[in-house]
Each structure stands twice: as C-alpha cells, then as structure tokens.
C-alpha cells in the first residue's frame, strides 16, 4: 500500500514562511507585498478562484486589490489599466483571471503585464524565460508538482518521468521543470500510441488531462510516484485524473484530489509576490 502525499501539510509550512516574512516587514515599517487581481465579467470559476486567492492572501497579511470590471470593457481600457498597475510601485504582482470575454484578445492583454509583476507566469516573456532557463517566476501549478516531489526527497536526476498532457499551462511547463532537474522526460497526449505501456515505464507519472479517473493501476509501475493534477467536477465533487483507490495499492506515493497539487497552487502564487518584492529591493 502506497503513501499519500499531503499537499495541505506542505502548503501550511510555506504559508508560515510567508506570514513571518510579512509580519517582519510590517514590524520594520516596510511596505507589504500587494497583489492586484483583475476579473472581467462574472465567470463563476474565476470568481471562485479570485475570492479564494483573496482569502488566503489576507490571512497571510498580504494586500489584495480586487478589481472587478464590466464584461463589455474595451480591450484598450483594460490594457491602460494594466499599464497603470505596471507603474504602481505599491503593486508587486498582477493576476489576470481567465477566461476573458470573447471580444478581448486574451493574449494581447496578458502580454501587457510587466514580466516583473507576472507572478502567474502567463506572459510570453515569462514562459520564454522558463524554457530558456533564465531566472523568472515559476508557474504555480507546475511548481506545485515539483514542490510535492521535492518533499519526498527523491533525487530526480536520471529518473524516467512521464507527463500525461501537453497543455501550455500544465503539461509542457511541468516537463520543462523536470528536465531542469535532469530527469528523462516523455510527454504523452491524445495521439500517443501504446499509452499504457509508455506510462508503465515511469518512475514518476504526472497526469494532467482533465479525464476523471482515467489512470488506473494498469498504467502504473510497481513503486512509482503518481502526481495527479486533474480537477474535474463529477456529480458536484472535485475528481482527479487518477483512480486513487486502485493506484494507491500499486504506487509508492500518490497525491489525492483534493488535497494534493491544488492545495499548494495559491500558496505558491502568493510566495511569488513576496519574491517579486525581494527582487525589487535587490
Ligand atoms: P487541457 O488544456 O485540456 O489539456 C489536456 C491535455 O491532455 C492535452 O494535451 C490532451 O492531448 C491530453 N489528453 C486529453 N485526453 C487524453 C487522453 N485520453 N489520452 C492522452 N492524453 C489526453 O488541460 P489542462 O489545462 O492542462 O488541465 C488538465 C487538468 O488539470 C484539468 O483537469 C484541469 O482542471 C487541471 N488543472 C488543475 C490545476 C490545479 O491547480 N490543480 C491547475 C490547472 C489545471 P492533446 O494535446 O493531444 O489534445
């Protein structure tokens, strides 16, 4: 029987670090890290994420400016607002909630964010830095995967890693971060042949496909580490891409959903705003 990797527990430790950092700054009379979070329209999922980010940020003593805009706002007005926030020395991190309304060119608006404030690693420049190995913010969900693996003290060098999913937000950046750790990385997707056989080679299997319980024990090598990024809503319950009950009997370690990867992402986003402030002061 494998062990469960507890993302919540790991998040608590990082939250404590952030809290102490903010408290110390406040005691020293220094400015507190501030996030500006922009929501255009009223997408239910985005409202949920934004409120959750605000709740966690405030609980750690961070400043959080929630900017909610009408869904019919013009693209130029939105870009002007971002440019103002770029210039605002009190704001170290800008988050743009996506998806945005269809009349807005999401890519153009995202790229208006100054990379030094792009704590969610969304801009083309931030992503380019990631792939070129240039210092910058790490995207939160991929960083969460790496942080969970590090918590196991496993040496990633030379490990056979299979990443299931190749999206720009999860699969590709996860693969890149693992490559940076000198793992041997295979990326699989919907056209991969002999998927099961490829997955079964993995010492570490990272699954990010958005297909509830798709990966069962027949995809997993004995003693593998399985990281489940998937979050689908099934009958009102958040469900991962991995069939946890089956896989836990075969793997050495498995992340649960909820309580695994997702439990860390907001905390890592907030850690990035503290890093942004530190970099500004260097
Ligand atoms: P996405 O953009 O829809 O990409 C899904 C990827 O999975 C694609 O590369 C697709 O292949 C591949 N795929 C789909 N079905 C497959 C199959 N049957 N066999 C093999 N590959 C398959 O999704 P995403 O944004 O990466 O998100 C993936 C999951 O992670 C979702 O459940 C999402 O909600 C979750 N997520 C969680 C967090 C978190 O913080 N926990 C953050 C972000 C996302 P093709 O490229 O060939 O189409």
Boltz pocket constraint, residues with backbone or C-beta under 6 A from the ligand:
constraints:
  - pocket:
      binder: B
      contacts: [[A, 141], [A, 164], [A, 165], [A, 166], [A, 167], [A, 168], [A, 169], [A, 170], [A, 171], [A, 188], [A, 189], [A, 190], [A, 191], [A, 195], [A, 207], [A, 208], [A, 209], [A, 210], [A, 211], [A, 228], [A, 229], [A, 230], [A, 231], [A, 232], [A, 239], [A, 261], [A, 262], [A, 265]]
      max_distance: 6.0
